[in-house]
Amino acid sequence: MEEVSFDDWKKLDIRAAKILEVEKHPNADKLYIIKADIGEENPRTIVSGLVGYYTAEELIGKRIIVFVNLKPAELRGIKSDGMLLAATEDGKCVLLETDKEIKTGAKIS
């Protein structure tokens, strides 16, 4: 495993967020288009492969952790402006969530 310096870690902008909306991607069976409040003026769009692990209804309202300053990527024609963090093991995918309510946009450190 490659180690990173503390200076590299400080470059990451990771924040608490709340999922506001979820819809199936029109051009991909395994992708959702998620609108997440990360404490900015407008919600962020995040495209994520959570279909098969969560229903759209289960995701709405979840307080999650988002990697905010990841370079945007276009996934099947939709721009994704961040990455939600999840753990995977043995075919399972589990979102990282805050264990208590915290202000959206709170920095993770």
FIVO-852173 format. One line per field, with one value per atom (N, C-alpha, C, O): atom name; x, y, z; residue number from 1. Coordinates in nm, 3 decimals, m for minus. Example, Ala and Ser with C-alpha at 12.3 -4.5 7.8 and 13.67 -1.06 7.14 Angstrom:
! residues 2
atome [N|CA|C|O|N|CA|C|O]
X [1.319|1.230|1.320|1.424|1.285|1.367|1.290|1.341]
Y [m0.569|m0.450|m0.330|m0.332|m0.225|m0.106|0.003|0.114]
Z [0.780|0.780|0.780|0.846|0.708|0.714|0.787|0.804]
num [1|1|1|1|2|2|2|2]
This chain:
! residues 109
atome [N|CA|C|O|N|CA|C|O|N|CA|C|O|N|CA|C|O|N|CA|C|O|N|CA|C|O|N|CA|C|O|N|CA|C|O|N|CA|C|O|N|CA|C|O|N|CA|C|O|N|CA|C|O|N|CA|C|O|N|CA|C|O|N|CA|C|O|N|CA|C|O|N|CA|C|O|N|CA|C|O|N|CA|C|O|N|CA|C|O|N|CA|C|O|N|CA|C|O|N|CA|C|O|N|CA|C|O|N|CA|C|O|N|CA|C|O|N|CA|C|O|N|CA|C|O|N|CA|C|O|N|CA|C|O|N|CA|C|O|N|CA|C|O|N|CA|C|O|N|CA|C|O|N|CA|C|O|N|CA|C|O|N|CA|C|O|N|CA|C|O|N|CA|C|O|N|CA|C|O|N|CA|C|O|N|CA|C|O|N|CA|C|O|N|CA|C|O|N|CA|C|O|N|CA|C|O|N|CA|C|O|N|CA|C|O|N|CA|C|O|N|CA|C|O|N|CA|C|O|N|CA|C|O|N|CA|C|O|N|CA|C|O|N|CA|C|O|N|CA|C|O|N|CA|C|O|N|CA|C|O|N|CA|C|O|N|CA|C|O|N|CA|C|O|N|CA|C|O|N|CA|C|O|N|CA|C|O|N|CA|C|O|N|CA|C|O|N|CA|C|O|N|CA|C|O|N|CA|C|O|N|CA|C|O|N|CA|C|O|N|CA|C|O|N|CA|C|O|N|CA|C|O|N|CA|C|O|N|CA|C|O|N|CA|C|O|N|CA|C|O|N|CA|C|O|N|CA|C|O|N|CA|C|O|N|CA|C|O|N|CA|C|O|N|CA|C|O|N|CA|C|O|N|CA|C|O|N|CA|C|O|N|CA|C|O|N|CA|C|O|N|CA|C|O|N|CA|C|O|N|CA|C|O|N|CA|C|O|N|CA|C|O|N|CA|C|O|N|CA|C|O|N|CA|C|O|N|CA|C|O|N|CA|C|O|N|CA|C|O|N|CA|C|O|N|CA|C|O|N|CA|C|O|N|CA|C|O|N|CA|C|O|N|CA|C|O|N|CA|C|O|N|CA|C|O|N|CA|C|O]
X [0.084|0.000|0.090|0.183|0.059|0.137|0.094|m0.025|0.192|0.163|0.154|0.220|0.073|0.064|0.107|0.093|0.157|0.201|0.080|m0.028|0.100|m0.006|m0.041|m0.157|0.058|0.032|m0.061|m0.147|m0.044|m0.134|m0.276|m0.373|m0.287|m0.417|m0.489|m0.610|m0.416|m0.476|m0.536|m0.620|m0.495|m0.550|m0.692|m0.766|m0.731|m0.864|m0.970|m0.954|m1.078|m1.192|m1.304|m1.371|m1.323|m1.423|m1.523|m1.485|m1.652|m1.754|m1.875|m1.901|m1.946|m2.075|m2.178|m2.177|m2.266|m2.366|m2.498|m2.504|m2.603|m2.735|m2.790|m2.791|m2.836|m2.895|m3.036|m3.121|m3.059|m3.187|m3.276|m3.397|m3.216|m3.292|m3.212|m3.089|m3.284|m3.221|m3.307|m3.429|m3.244|m3.315|m3.224|m3.102|m3.285|m3.209|m3.149|m3.212|m3.027|m2.961|m3.034|m3.058|m3.071|m3.147|m3.068|m3.127|m2.934|m2.851|m2.764|m2.668|m2.796|m2.713|m2.797|m2.862|m2.795|m2.877|m2.831|m2.913|m2.701|m2.646|m2.617|m2.560|m2.654|m2.617|m2.739|m2.846|m2.719|m2.814|m2.754|m2.632|m2.842|m2.803|m2.854|m2.975|m2.760|m2.791|m2.768|m2.668|m2.861|m2.843|m2.814|m2.894|m2.699|m2.657|m2.627|m2.560|m2.676|m2.646|m2.514|m2.503|m2.414|m2.285|m2.254|m2.138|m2.359|m2.342|m2.312|m2.276|m2.325|m2.305|m2.440|m2.544|m2.437|m2.561|m2.652|m2.774|m2.592|m2.669|m2.623|m2.506|m2.715|m2.676|m2.577|m2.576|m2.495|m2.401|m2.468|m2.549|m2.434|m2.477|m2.366|m2.251|m2.402|m2.306|m2.367|m2.478|m2.295|m2.339|m2.270|m2.148|m2.351|m2.294|m2.357|m2.476|m2.278|m2.323|m2.386|m2.342|m2.486|m2.550|m2.676|m2.733|m2.719|m2.835|m2.797|m2.688|m2.883|m2.853|m2.812|m2.814|m2.775|m2.739|m2.842|m2.871|m2.896|m2.995|m3.105|m3.080|m3.226|m3.332|m3.319|m3.254|m3.378|m3.376|m3.439|m3.390|m3.547|m3.616|m3.528|m3.534|m3.447|m3.357|m3.249|m3.203|m3.210|m3.100|m3.144|m3.067|m3.266|m3.311|m3.310|m3.365|m3.245|m3.236|m3.112|m3.083|m3.039|m2.918|m2.815|m2.799|m2.746|m2.635|m2.506|m2.469|m2.440|m2.327|m2.199|m2.198|m2.091|m1.960|m1.925|m1.935|m1.884|m1.855|m1.716|m1.677|m1.641|m1.513|m1.548|m1.590|m1.529|m1.582|m1.487|m1.534|m1.358|m1.269|m1.204|m1.095|m1.271|m1.229|m1.261|m1.366|m1.170|m1.193|m1.324|m1.344|m1.414|m1.541|m1.519|m1.422|m1.613|m1.609|m1.745|m1.848|m1.747|m1.873|m1.900|m1.820|m2.012|m2.049|m2.176|m2.285|m2.160|m2.272|m2.349|m2.472|m2.273|m2.335|m2.377|m2.427|m2.359|m2.396|m2.270|m2.190|m2.251|m2.134|m2.152|m2.253|m2.053|m2.052|m1.952|m1.835|m1.999|m1.921|m1.883|m1.898|m1.834|m1.794|m1.808|m1.856|m1.765|m1.776|m1.820|m1.758|m1.929|m1.969|m1.879|m1.831|m1.855|m1.765|m1.844|m1.945|m1.795|m1.861|m1.754|m1.643|m1.789|m1.702|m1.761|m1.883|m1.675|m1.721|m1.645|m1.526|m1.719|m1.659|m1.754|m1.874|m1.700|m1.778|m1.911|m2.014|m1.908|m2.029|m2.126|m2.236|m2.087|m2.171|m2.114|m1.994|m2.201|m2.160|m2.235|m2.358|m2.161|m2.221|m2.173|m2.053|m2.267|m2.233|m2.173|m2.215|m2.076|m2.026|m2.121|m2.147|m2.171|m2.268|m2.221|m2.139|m2.272|m2.243|m2.331|m2.445|m2.279|m2.359|m2.450|m2.537|m2.432|m2.519|m2.546|m2.470|m2.653|m2.683|m2.578|m2.544|m2.527|m2.425|m2.458|m2.520|m2.418|m2.446|m2.390|m2.276|m2.473|m2.422|m2.308|m2.312|m2.207|m2.088|m1.980|m1.870|m2.008|m1.905|m1.784|m1.799|m1.664|m1.543|m1.509|m1.521|m1.467|m1.419|m1.269|m1.199|m1.219|m1.074|m1.025|m0.906]
Y [m0.116|0.000|0.125|0.136|0.215|0.338|0.436|0.459|0.492|0.591|0.730|0.758|0.816|0.955|1.043|1.007|1.158|1.252|1.325|1.326|1.386|1.466|1.584|1.624|1.639|1.748|1.703|1.779|1.578|1.525|1.510|1.545|1.460|1.444|1.579|1.586|1.685|1.818|1.871|1.961|1.818|1.862|1.812|1.870|1.707|1.649|1.735|1.776|1.760|1.831|1.728|1.692|1.682|1.579|1.642|1.699|1.630|1.699|1.610|1.511|1.650|1.587|1.640|1.759|1.553|1.592|1.523|1.429|1.571|1.510|1.485|1.574|1.363|1.329|1.387|1.359|1.467|1.534|1.464|1.449|1.419|1.357|1.241|1.242|1.143|1.027|0.986|0.972|0.965|0.910|0.812|0.825|0.715|0.619|0.692|0.779|0.655|0.710|0.657|0.536|0.743|0.696|0.605|0.533|0.609|0.533|0.428|0.379|0.392|0.294|0.223|0.287|0.091|0.012|0.018|0.002|0.040|0.031|0.166|0.171|0.276|0.409|0.489|0.484|0.563|0.665|0.802|0.819|0.899|1.039|1.097|1.100|1.142|1.188|1.338|1.389|1.408|1.549|1.553|1.506|1.610|1.613|1.755|1.830|1.790|1.919|1.905|1.826|1.981|1.980|2.117|2.151|2.195|2.325|2.438|2.548|2.414|2.518|2.575|2.526|2.679|2.743|2.644|2.645|2.560|2.462|2.321|2.299|2.225|2.085|2.036|2.087|1.939|1.876|1.755|1.686|1.730|1.609|1.507|1.533|1.389|1.279|1.157|1.115|1.099|0.976|0.861|0.859|0.766|0.659|0.524|0.516|0.419|0.284|0.213|0.104|0.271|0.214|0.133|0.071|0.132|0.049|m0.096|m0.141|m0.167|m0.305|m0.315|m0.424|m0.203|m0.199|m0.122|m0.157|m0.016|0.070|0.104|0.117|0.119|0.176|0.327|0.381|0.394|0.541|0.594|0.691|0.530|0.575|0.561|0.645|0.456|0.437|0.545|0.580|0.597|0.695|0.835|0.910|0.872|1.009|1.037|0.961|1.148|1.189|1.139|1.186|1.044|0.993|1.103|1.186|1.103|1.197|1.120|1.030|1.156|1.080|1.163|1.279|1.100|1.164|1.173|1.075|1.294|1.317|1.376|1.469|1.319|1.372|1.479|1.449|1.606|1.719|1.767|1.800|1.771|1.832|1.731|1.755|1.620|1.525|1.587|1.647|1.572|1.625|1.567|1.446|1.652|1.602|1.499|1.505|1.405|1.302|1.293|1.318|1.258|1.238|1.088|1.013|1.046|0.905|0.886|0.926|0.824|0.799|0.928|0.929|1.036|1.161|1.254|1.363|1.216|1.301|1.337|1.249|1.467|1.514|1.483|1.519|1.415|1.384|1.476|1.481|1.548|1.654|1.618|1.701|1.498|1.453|1.303|1.239|1.247|1.103|1.075|1.121|1.000|0.960|0.847|0.769|0.837|0.735|0.616|0.632|0.497|0.373|0.267|0.276|0.168|0.053|m0.065|m0.081|m0.145|m0.263|m0.386|m0.381|m0.496|m0.622|m0.736|m0.728|m0.839|m0.960|m0.930|m0.988|m0.840|m0.809|m0.715|m0.691|m0.663|m0.566|m0.427|m0.410|m0.328|m0.188|m0.113|m0.118|m0.044|0.025|0.170|0.197|0.263|0.405|0.445|0.396|0.534|0.595|0.707|0.796|0.704|0.802|0.864|0.805|0.982|1.041|0.971|0.934|0.953|0.883|0.978|0.933|1.108|1.209|1.315|1.330|1.389|1.496|1.605|1.648|1.649|1.753|1.844|1.800|1.968|2.064|2.015|1.969|2.025|1.988|2.080|2.201|2.022|2.099|2.096|2.148|2.037|2.029|1.953|1.847|2.007|1.945|1.822|1.821|1.718|1.596|1.608|1.636|1.587|1.599|1.488|1.481]
Z [0.000|0.000|0.000|0.080|m0.091|m0.100|0.010|0.031|0.079|0.182|0.119|0.019|0.180|0.136|0.251|0.368|0.217|0.321|0.379|0.320|0.494|0.554|0.463|0.456|0.393|0.300|0.188|0.144|0.141|0.040|0.097|0.030|0.217|0.283|0.294|0.274|0.325|0.342|0.212|0.216|0.099|m0.031|m0.053|m0.133|0.015|m0.005|0.063|0.178|m0.008|0.049|0.063|m0.034|0.184|0.214|0.312|0.414|0.278|0.357|0.387|0.319|0.490|0.522|0.423|0.388|0.378|0.279|0.310|0.389|0.247|0.261|0.121|0.036|0.097|m0.032|m0.040|0.044|m0.144|m0.162|m0.264|m0.243|m0.375|m0.484|m0.542|m0.540|m0.592|m0.656|m0.774|m0.761|m0.889|m1.004|m1.077|m1.072|m1.144|m1.223|m1.342|m1.402|m1.377|m1.495|m1.618|m1.626|m1.713|m1.829|m1.924|m2.004|m1.915|m2.008|m1.940|m2.000|m1.816|m1.744|m1.638|m1.556|m1.641|m1.549|m1.404|m1.314|m1.380|m1.245|m1.181|m1.072|m1.249|m1.198|m1.153|m1.215|m1.044|m1.000|m1.027|m1.028|m1.050|m1.052|m0.921|m0.895|m0.839|m0.703|m0.694|m0.742|m0.631|m0.597|m0.447|m0.366|m0.411|m0.271|m0.227|m0.298|m0.111|m0.048|0.026|0.121|m0.017|0.053|0.113|0.139|0.134|0.198|0.102|0.146|m0.027|m0.127|m0.168|m0.126|m0.251|m0.295|m0.369|m0.349|m0.454|m0.530|m0.497|m0.466|m0.503|m0.478|m0.585|m0.697|m0.549|m0.641|m0.704|m0.641|m0.831|m0.899|m0.886|m0.920|m0.836|m0.821|m0.887|m0.853|m0.982|m1.046|m0.974|m0.959|m0.930|m0.848|m0.880|m0.912|m0.872|m0.902|m0.784|m0.747|m0.726|m0.607|m0.637|m0.547|m0.764|m0.800|m0.770|m0.806|m0.706|m0.667|m0.521|m0.463|m0.461|m0.319|m0.237|m0.123|m0.297|m0.230|m0.329|m0.449|m0.278|m0.361|m0.356|m0.266|m0.451|m0.451|m0.322|m0.263|m0.278|m0.157|m0.033|0.056|m0.027|0.088|0.093|0.202|m0.021|m0.026|0.013|0.074|m0.022|0.004|0.153|0.233|0.189|0.329|0.402|0.512|0.342|0.409|0.421|0.331|0.534|0.558|0.533|0.610|0.425|0.375|0.376|0.416|0.331|0.321|0.173|0.100|0.127|m0.014|m0.032|0.038|m0.127|m0.172|m0.274|m0.386|m0.236|m0.312|m0.423|m0.532|m0.398|m0.497|m0.591|m0.643|m0.613|m0.715|m0.851|m0.869|m0.945|m1.079|m1.133|m1.127|m1.187|m1.239|m1.350|m1.425|m1.359|m1.463|m1.529|m1.465|m1.655|m1.724|m1.733|m1.788|m1.677|m1.675|m1.757|m1.717|m1.872|m1.963|m1.994|m1.998|m2.018|m2.060|m1.949|m1.977|m1.823|m1.710|m1.633|m1.598|m1.608|m1.532|m1.384|m1.323|m1.328|m1.185|m1.118|m1.155|m1.017|m0.953|m0.810|m0.720|m0.788|m0.657|m0.649|m0.742|m0.536|m0.516|m0.374|m0.278|m0.361|m0.227|m0.182|m0.265|m0.054|m0.002|0.051|0.119|0.018|0.058|0.079|0.026|0.157|0.178|0.101|0.096|0.042|m0.030|0.019|0.050|0.025|0.067|0.031|0.058|m0.028|m0.059|m0.128|m0.093|m0.226|m0.301|m0.232|m0.283|m0.117|m0.045|m0.065|m0.086|m0.060|m0.067|0.043|0.049|0.129|0.242|0.241|0.244|0.236|0.238|0.372|0.477|0.368|0.490|0.526|0.445|0.647|0.693|0.825|0.896|0.855|0.985|1.089|1.059|1.209|1.310|1.387|1.462|1.369|1.429|1.324|1.228|1.343|1.248|1.262|1.373|1.148|1.144|1.026|0.929|1.034|0.928|0.795|0.787|0.689|0.558|0.521|0.547|0.461|0.424|0.530|0.507|0.646|0.751|0.696|0.635|0.718|0.668|0.750|0.873|0.679|0.742|0.756|0.658|0.875|0.896|0.987|1.017]
num [1|1|1|1|2|2|2|2|3|3|3|3|4|4|4|4|5|5|5|5|6|6|6|6|7|7|7|7|8|8|8|8|9|9|9|9|10|10|10|10|11|11|11|11|12|12|12|12|13|13|13|13|14|14|14|14|15|15|15|15|16|16|16|16|17|17|17|17|18|18|18|18|19|19|19|19|20|20|20|20|21|21|21|21|22|22|22|22|23|23|23|23|24|24|24|24|25|25|25|25|26|26|26|26|27|27|27|27|28|28|28|28|29|29|29|29|30|30|30|30|31|31|31|31|32|32|32|32|33|33|33|33|34|34|34|34|35|35|35|35|36|36|36|36|37|37|37|37|38|38|38|38|39|39|39|39|40|40|40|40|41|41|41|41|42|42|42|42|43|43|43|43|44|44|44|44|45|45|45|45|46|46|46|46|47|47|47|47|48|48|48|48|49|49|49|49|50|50|50|50|51|51|51|51|52|52|52|52|53|53|53|53|54|54|54|54|55|55|55|55|56|56|56|56|57|57|57|57|58|58|58|58|59|59|59|59|60|60|60|60|61|61|61|61|62|62|62|62|63|63|63|63|64|64|64|64|65|65|65|65|66|66|66|66|67|67|67|67|68|68|68|68|69|69|69|69|70|70|70|70|71|71|71|71|72|72|72|72|73|73|73|73|74|74|74|74|75|75|75|75|76|76|76|76|77|77|77|77|78|78|78|78|79|79|79|79|80|80|80|80|81|81|81|81|82|82|82|82|83|83|83|83|84|84|84|84|85|85|85|85|86|86|86|86|87|87|87|87|88|88|88|88|89|89|89|89|90|90|90|90|91|91|91|91|92|92|92|92|93|93|93|93|94|94|94|94|95|95|95|95|96|96|96|96|97|97|97|97|98|98|98|98|99|99|99|99|100|100|100|100|101|101|101|101|102|102|102|102|103|103|103|103|104|104|104|104|105|105|105|105|106|106|106|106|107|107|107|107|108|108|108|108|109|109|109|109]
